[in-house]
Amino acid sequence: MTERIALLEDDIELRDQILLPGLADFGFDVQGFGRAAELYAAMLGGSFDIVVLDVGLPDEDGFSVTRRLRALSPIGIVMLTGRDGVPDRVRGLSEGADAYLSKPVQTELLAATLRSLQRRLRMQAGGGSPSSSAGQWSLDAGGWCLLAPAGAIVPLTQAERRVVGLLLEKPAEPVSREAIIAALTANVHDFDPHRLETIVHRLRKKVADGTGEALPLRAVHGVGYVMIP
């Protein structure tokens, strides 16, 4: 199941050129809106599971939008705003927001926040559980977030998701470079092998920086890679 996410942000460049494509790259089904009225109209024809919204909107205060949404349903709410003072944070959370992020925000941080909120909502609905594991490392139910043994969450790009997912399917069993490349692209002959090394290098660094733990992903000379339980 893929949760539907609404992004309510009136900054067109931030919304359409940065956040929407950035979140799509992390696998989110997200739709953008510039005014609160547009979001309300869209909700008449369908529902969203999470709403990411700015406080400074042209037609309604973001705090008011949060109150309305919270009164309607247990929808997930993430406030994204340039107001980073403690009083505003307290107010946002008091009005019903699940998370409050200050601008400028890195897409990766927003993605991690959304993945964490998705897991919480699924658990509340009784349907949340890791989908696979290798030792204590696992993927979340949607497969877009790596869960570390200590509970830290690392959002994955599409390429990272495919690599990790394939390795977690066969813990302690080496997976050939050819098999991994085939999972990354349909044009295996045009794929630069060095790109796989880059993906693995960045993934290891991301995990180490985000969790403080080393990802047990090892290179197997002449074969490919293996995830050690």
C-alpha positions as CSV (number, residue, x, y, z in Angstrom):
1,M,0.0,0.0,0.0
2,T,1.3,3.5,-0.9
3,E,0.0,6.3,1.1
4,R,-1.2,9.4,-0.7
5,I,0.5,12.7,0.3
6,A,-0.6,16.2,-0.2
7,L,2.0,19.1,-0.3
8,L,0.4,22.4,0.5
9,E,3.0,25.0,-0.4
10,D,2.5,28.4,-2.2
11,D,6.1,28.8,-3.2
12,I,5.9,27.5,-6.8
13,E,9.6,26.9,-7.3
14,L,10.1,25.1,-3.9
15,R,7.0,23.0,-4.5
16,D,7.2,22.1,-8.2
17,Q,11.0,22.1,-8.8
18,I,12.4,20.8,-5.5
19,L,10.0,19.1,-3.2
20,L,7.6,17.3,-5.6
21,P,10.3,15.8,-7.8
22,G,12.5,15.1,-4.8
23,L,9.8,13.2,-2.9
24,A,8.8,11.4,-6.0
25,D,12.4,10.1,-6.3
26,F,12.0,8.7,-2.8
27,G,8.9,6.8,-4.0
28,F,6.1,9.0,-2.6
29,D,2.8,9.4,-4.3
30,V,2.5,13.2,-3.8
31,Q,0.2,15.9,-5.2
32,G,0.9,19.6,-4.9
33,F,-1.4,22.5,-4.0
34,G,-0.8,26.2,-3.7
35,R,-3.9,27.2,-1.7
36,A,-5.8,25.6,1.2
37,A,-9.0,25.9,-0.9
38,E,-7.4,23.7,-3.6
39,L,-6.6,21.0,-1.0
40,Y,-10.1,21.0,0.5
41,A,-11.6,20.7,-3.0
42,A,-9.3,17.7,-3.8
43,M,-10.2,16.1,-0.5
44,L,-13.9,16.1,-1.6
45,G,-13.0,13.7,-4.4
46,G,-10.5,11.6,-2.5
47,S,-8.5,11.3,0.7
48,F,-4.9,11.8,1.6
49,D,-3.0,10.0,4.3
50,I,-0.5,12.7,5.1
51,V,-0.5,16.5,4.4
52,V,2.7,18.5,4.4
53,L,1.8,22.2,4.7
54,D,3.4,25.6,5.0
55,V,2.2,28.0,7.7
56,G,2.2,31.1,5.5
57,L,-0.5,30.4,2.9
58,P,-2.3,33.0,0.8
59,D,-5.8,32.1,1.7
60,E,-5.7,30.6,5.2
61,D,-3.3,30.4,8.1
62,G,-1.5,27.0,8.3
63,F,-2.4,26.6,11.9
64,S,-6.1,26.9,11.0
65,V,-5.6,24.3,8.2
66,T,-4.0,22.0,10.8
67,R,-7.0,22.4,13.1
68,R,-9.5,21.7,10.3
69,L,-7.6,18.6,9.2
70,R,-7.2,17.2,12.7
71,A,-10.9,17.6,13.4
72,L,-11.8,15.7,10.2
73,S,-9.6,12.6,10.6
74,P,-6.5,11.0,12.1
75,I,-4.6,12.2,9.0
76,G,-0.8,12.7,9.3
77,I,0.3,16.3,9.3
78,V,3.8,17.7,8.8
79,M,4.3,21.5,9.1
80,L,7.0,22.9,6.9
81,T,7.7,26.5,7.6
82,G,10.2,29.3,7.9
83,R,8.9,30.1,11.4
84,D,11.4,28.2,13.6
85,G,10.8,29.9,17.0
86,V,9.8,27.7,19.9
87,P,6.4,29.3,20.4
88,D,5.5,28.5,16.8
89,R,6.7,25.0,17.1
90,V,4.7,24.5,20.3
91,R,1.6,26.0,18.7
92,G,1.9,23.8,15.6
93,L,2.3,20.6,17.6
94,S,-0.5,21.7,19.9
95,E,-2.9,22.3,17.0
96,G,-2.3,18.7,16.0
97,A,0.8,18.5,13.7
98,D,2.8,15.3,14.0
99,A,6.0,17.0,13.0
100,Y,7.3,20.5,12.5
101,L,10.2,21.1,10.2
102,S,12.0,24.4,9.5
103,K,12.9,25.8,6.1
104,P,15.1,25.4,4.3
105,V,14.6,21.6,4.7
106,Q,16.6,18.9,2.9
107,T,14.3,16.6,0.9
108,E,16.0,13.6,2.5
109,L,15.1,14.8,6.0
110,L,11.5,15.4,4.9
111,A,11.4,11.9,3.4
112,A,12.7,10.4,6.6
113,T,10.0,12.3,8.6
114,L,7.3,11.0,6.2
115,R,8.5,7.4,6.4
116,S,8.6,7.6,10.2
117,L,5.1,9.0,10.2
118,Q,3.9,6.4,7.8
119,R,5.2,3.6,10.0
120,R,3.4,5.2,13.0
121,L,0.1,5.5,11.1
122,R,0.3,1.9,9.9
123,M,1.1,0.6,13.4
124,Q,-1.9,2.5,14.7
125,A,-4.1,0.9,12.0
126,G,-2.7,-2.5,13.0
127,G,-1.0,-3.1,9.7
128,G,2.6,-2.0,10.2
129,S,5.5,-4.4,10.2
130,P,8.9,-4.7,8.5
131,S,8.7,-6.5,5.2
132,S,12.0,-8.2,5.2
133,S,15.1,-8.5,7.3
134,A,18.8,-9.6,7.4
135,G,19.7,-10.0,11.0
136,Q,18.5,-6.8,12.7
137,W,18.5,-4.7,9.5
138,S,15.2,-4.5,7.7
139,L,13.0,-2.6,5.3
140,D,9.8,-0.9,6.3
141,A,6.5,-2.2,4.9
142,G,6.8,0.0,1.8
143,G,10.4,-0.9,1.2
144,W,11.5,2.7,0.9
145,C,13.2,3.0,4.3
146,L,16.0,1.0,5.9
147,L,15.5,0.3,9.6
148,A,18.7,0.0,11.7
149,P,19.0,-2.3,14.7
150,A,18.8,0.6,17.1
151,G,15.6,1.9,15.4
152,A,17.1,4.7,13.3
153,I,15.4,5.3,9.9
154,V,17.3,5.8,6.7
155,P,15.2,6.9,3.6
156,L,16.3,5.2,0.4
157,T,16.3,6.5,-3.2
158,Q,14.9,4.2,-5.9
159,A,18.3,2.9,-6.8
160,E,19.3,2.3,-3.2
161,R,15.9,0.6,-2.5
162,R,16.5,-1.9,-5.3
163,V,20.0,-2.7,-4.2
164,V,19.1,-3.2,-0.5
165,G,15.9,-5.1,-1.3
166,L,17.8,-7.6,-3.5
167,L,20.5,-8.1,-0.9
168,L,18.0,-8.5,2.0
169,E,16.2,-11.2,0.0
170,K,19.3,-13.3,0.3
171,P,21.1,-12.6,3.6
172,A,24.6,-14.0,3.8
173,E,24.3,-15.1,0.1
174,P,26.5,-13.2,-2.4
175,V,24.5,-11.5,-5.2
176,S,26.3,-11.0,-8.5
177,R,27.0,-7.6,-9.8
178,E,25.1,-8.6,-13.0
179,A,22.0,-9.4,-11.0
180,I,22.2,-6.1,-9.1
181,I,22.7,-4.1,-12.3
182,A,19.8,-6.0,-13.9
183,A,17.6,-4.8,-11.0
184,L,18.7,-1.2,-11.5
185,T,18.1,-0.9,-15.2
186,A,16.7,-2.7,-18.3
187,N,19.6,-1.5,-20.4
188,V,22.4,-3.5,-18.7
189,H,24.8,-3.1,-21.6
190,D,24.7,0.7,-21.3
191,F,25.0,0.8,-17.5
192,D,28.3,2.1,-16.2
193,P,29.6,-0.5,-13.7
194,H,31.2,2.3,-11.7
195,R,27.7,3.7,-11.0
196,L,27.0,0.6,-8.8
197,E,30.1,1.3,-6.8
198,T,29.0,4.9,-6.3
199,I,25.5,3.8,-5.2
200,V,27.0,1.4,-2.6
201,H,29.6,4.0,-1.4
202,R,26.9,6.7,-0.9
203,L,24.6,4.2,0.8
204,R,27.2,3.1,3.3
205,K,28.0,6.7,4.1
206,K,24.3,7.7,4.4
207,V,23.7,4.8,6.8
208,A,26.8,5.6,8.9
209,D,25.9,9.3,9.1
210,G,22.3,8.7,9.8
211,T,22.5,5.8,12.3
212,G,26.0,5.8,13.7
213,E,26.2,2.1,12.6
214,A,28.1,0.4,9.7
215,L,25.8,-1.2,7.2
216,P,26.9,-4.9,7.0
217,L,27.2,-4.8,3.2
218,R,30.4,-6.4,2.0
219,A,32.0,-6.6,-1.5
220,V,32.7,-10.1,-2.6
221,H,35.8,-10.1,-4.9
222,G,34.9,-11.3,-8.4
223,V,31.3,-11.8,-7.6
224,G,29.3,-8.8,-6.3
225,Y,28.0,-7.9,-2.8
226,V,26.5,-9.6,0.2
227,M,24.5,-8.5,3.3
228,I,26.0,-10.1,6.4
229,P,23.4,-11.0,9.1
